Amino acid sequence: MPAAPDILEQTAQSTQLDTPWNVVVHNDPINLMSYVTLVFQRVFEYPKEKATKHMLEVHELGRSVVWTGLREKAEFYVQQLHQHLLLSTLEKSDGA
């Protein structure tokens, strides 16, 4: 029975990787709203209307969940947003 802990550990790791993750963009006093909209269009390939909706959420609510999916892709998006100087974080999705 020594194999059981290994199997449980592998299953837990696999489940954590499959858990949906949110990419959250936070409001900041630096970037113009038009710039934030443009970044959303470039990074996520969102149409202008969807990019504007998320930008307004960031501006009015202080944050917006701009994308949800697998952790590796979410980490990539956060890195891309940081390269565009947008304050963004990664968090586990509530739907997990």
Buried (B, 14 or more C-beta within 10 A) or exposed (E): EEEEEEEEEEEEEEEEEEEBBBBBBEBEEEBEEEBBBBBBBEBBEBEEEBBBBBBBBBEEEEBBBBBBEEBEEBEEBBEBBEEBEBBBEBEEEEEE
